[in-house]
Amino acid sequence: MNRPITVRLPEDLRVLLDRISKSEKIPLSDLVRESIRKYISIYRFRKLRNKVLPFAEAQGLLTDEDIFRDL
């Protein structure tokens, strides 16, 4: 079930969102909803990365290349 929320935005941000919404031909609410989903995904990824980073470093996995090499 969708529950409405109210978010106060500075005028410049609202103008930018309106422009993107119109240029992409998607409703503003869809744009905001998808932006929040992406933010949450990035947030979760960063939290997980921070948890596993010490274990990866202990295995000598310091770069993306190290990981791809071992795959």
Secondary structure, DSSP 8 states (H G I E B T S, - for coil): ----------HHHHHHHHHHHHHHT--HHHHHHHHHHHHHHHHHHHHHHHHHHHHHHHTT--SHHHHHHH-
